[in-house]
Amino acid sequence: MTLKRHRGLTEQAATAAVDQACRMLRLPTIRAQFPELAEAAARDQMSYRGFLAELLMAECDDRACRRSERRIKAAQFPREKSLRAFDFEANGNVDAAVIHTLATCEWVKKGLPLCLIGDSGTGKSHLLIALGTEAAMAGFRVRYTLATKLVNELVEAADEKILPKTIARCGRVDLLCIDELGYMELDRRGAELLFQVLTEREEKNSVAIASNESFGGWTRTFTDPRLCAAIVDRLTFGGNIIETGTESYRLASTRAVRAQDTATG
């Protein structure tokens, strides 16, 4: 079906023509916002060019938003976390200025690593997800995974003779977020497969990890000392190390709420 150009259309006919054209050109935002924007343009005596610019910018902004939403969904974050929701005052170990600098995603652009080290409840997973979300919103391809899940995936791929394909799929994302590294001991095979992924990404694509163990304690996760040293090297060279501390502010917050409830009960 083609649209013919007509002069002197009635307002109703013009609105119908815009609606039809937007359907054909797949411009859902312009189609939805056109009546409101047209009224505003007439009220503000906007020029034709200004009105057209408003329509096109609305479509572009909405498409950018939808792309961000798709990248965030594709990252498979387990829950929604933002930097706005992080309580920097409750955790004095975390420098807000450093985190907000990381939120610019220059380190992702440069393919540098990031390590978030701290005990449970200190906010490292929150920061990992929040910074990963910022990267997705900035246009980078992101994937979130638990360390054990990634290793199991690699072991299964090796057994099924599709390991190169699986490692290549990991390599296609700009930022690989690995959570809970250090919670469980990895056998030599699993550790070696994880090392392959890290080596494939070195100085090309970023890896961000969250771990409850300091680097000195990683020998309990990676039992081979040489392999452990090589993995630490891959995850720290040229990157950022954020230590979130040892005191759980999540636990402290829960205790404070309970104490307040007891006092008012």
Backbone hydrogen bonds, N-H to C=O, Kabsch-Sander energy under -0.5 kcal/mol:
donor,donor_aa,acceptor,acceptor_aa,energy
4,K,2,T,-0.5
14,A,10,T,-2.9
15,T,11,E,-2.4
16,A,12,Q,-2.1
17,A,13,A,-2.3
18,V,14,A,-2.5
19,D,15,T,-2.3
20,Q,16,A,-2.4
21,A,17,A,-2.7
22,C,18,V,-2.6
23,R,19,D,-1.7
24,M,20,Q,-2.2
25,L,21,A,-2.6
26,R,22,C,-0.7
27,L,22,C,-2.6
31,R,27,L,-2.2
32,A,28,P,-2.0
33,Q,29,T,-2.8
34,F,30,I,-2.1
37,L,33,Q,-2.8
38,A,34,F,-2.9
39,E,35,P,-2.0
40,A,36,E,-2.2
41,A,37,L,-2.5
42,A,38,A,-2.2
43,R,39,E,-2.4
44,D,40,A,-2.4
45,Q,42,A,-0.7
46,M,41,A,-2.8
51,F,47,S,-2.6
52,L,48,Y,-2.5
53,A,49,R,-2.6
54,E,50,G,-2.2
55,L,51,F,-2.1
56,L,52,L,-2.6
57,M,53,A,-2.7
58,A,54,E,-2.0
59,E,55,L,-1.9
60,C,56,L,-2.5
61,D,57,M,-2.9
62,D,58,A,-2.1
63,R,59,E,-2.3
64,A,60,C,-2.5
65,C,61,D,-2.1
66,R,62,D,-2.3
67,R,63,R,-2.4
68,S,64,A,-2.2
69,E,65,C,-2.3
70,R,66,R,-2.1
71,R,67,R,-2.4
72,I,68,S,-2.6
73,K,69,E,-2.2
74,A,70,R,-2.5
75,A,71,R,-1.5
76,Q,72,I,-0.6
76,Q,73,K,-1.1
77,F,72,I,-0.7
86,F,83,L,-1.1
88,F,86,F,-1.2
91,N,87,D,-1.0
92,G,90,A,-0.5
94,V,91,N,-1.4
95,D,93,N,-0.6
96,A,94,V,-0.7
99,I,95,D,-2.1
100,H,96,A,-2.6
101,T,97,A,-1.6
102,L,98,V,-2.2
103,A,99,I,-1.6
104,T,101,T,-1.4
105,C,102,L,-1.9
109,K,105,C,-2.1
110,K,106,E,-1.9
111,G,108,V,-0.9
112,L,107,W,-2.9
114,L,207,V,-2.2
115,C,240,N,-2.7
116,L,209,I,-2.7
117,I,115,C,-0.6
117,I,242,I,-2.9
118,G,211,S,-2.3
119,D,245,G,-2.4
122,T,119,D,-1.4
127,L,123,G,-2.4
128,L,124,K,-2.4
129,I,125,S,-2.6
130,A,126,H,-2.6
131,L,127,L,-2.9
132,G,128,L,-1.9
133,T,129,I,-2.4
134,E,130,A,-2.1
135,A,131,L,-2.0
136,A,132,G,-2.1
137,M,133,T,-2.5
138,A,134,E,-1.4
139,G,136,A,-1.3
140,F,135,A,-2.5
143,R,175,L,-2.2
144,Y,75,A,-2.9
145,T,177,C,-2.3
147,A,179,D,-2.7
150,L,146,L,-2.4
151,V,147,A,-2.4
152,N,148,T,-2.5
153,E,149,K,-2.2
154,L,150,L,-2.2
155,V,151,V,-2.6
156,E,152,N,-2.4
157,A,153,E,-2.0
158,A,154,L,-2.3
159,D,155,V,-2.3
160,E,156,E,-1.9
161,K,158,A,-1.1
162,I,157,A,-3.0
163,L,157,A,-0.6
166,T,162,I,-2.1
167,I,163,L,-2.9
168,A,164,P,-2.3
169,R,165,K,-1.9
170,C,166,T,-1.9
171,G,167,I,-1.9
172,R,168,A,-0.9
172,R,169,R,-0.6
173,V,170,C,-0.9
174,D,141,R,-1.4
175,L,141,R,-2.1
176,L,206,S,-2.1
177,C,143,R,-3.3
177,C,175,L,-0.6
178,I,176,L,-0.6
178,I,208,A,-3.2
179,D,145,T,-2.7
179,D,177,C,-0.6
181,L,210,A,-2.3
182,G,180,E,-0.5
183,Y,180,E,-1.2
186,L,221,T,-2.5
191,A,187,D,-2.6
192,E,188,R,-2.4
193,L,189,R,-2.2
194,L,190,G,-2.2
195,F,191,A,-2.2
196,Q,192,E,-1.7
197,V,193,L,-1.6
198,L,194,L,-2.2
199,T,195,F,-2.6
200,E,196,Q,-2.3
201,R,197,V,-1.3
202,E,198,L,-1.0
204,K,201,R,-2.4
205,N,201,R,-2.5
206,S,174,D,-1.7
208,A,176,L,-2.6
209,I,114,L,-2.6
210,A,178,I,-2.1
211,S,116,L,-2.7
212,N,181,L,-0.6
213,E,181,L,-0.5
217,G,214,S,-1.7
218,W,215,F,-1.4
220,R,217,G,-1.6
221,T,218,W,-1.0
222,F,218,W,-3.4
223,T,186,L,-0.7
223,T,221,T,-0.8
228,C,224,D,-2.8
229,A,225,P,-2.4
230,A,226,R,-2.1
231,I,227,L,-2.4
232,V,228,C,-2.5
233,D,229,A,-2.1
234,R,230,A,-2.1
235,L,231,I,-2.0
236,T,232,V,-0.9
236,T,233,D,-0.6
237,F,233,D,-2.0
239,G,236,T,-1.9
240,N,113,P,-1.8
242,I,115,C,-3.4
243,E,241,I,-0.6
244,T,117,I,-2.8
244,T,242,I,-0.7
245,G,117,I,-0.6
248,S,246,T,-0.6
249,Y,121,G,-1.0
249,Y,247,E,-0.7
250,R,121,G,-1.6
252,A,248,S,-2.0
253,S,249,Y,-2.3
254,T,250,R,-1.9
255,R,251,L,-2.5
256,A,252,A,-2.2
257,V,253,S,-2.1
258,R,254,T,-2.3
259,A,255,R,-2.6
260,Q,256,A,-2.1
261,D,257,V,-2.3
262,T,258,R,-2.3
263,A,259,A,-2.1
264,T,260,Q,-1.8
265,G,261,D,-0.9
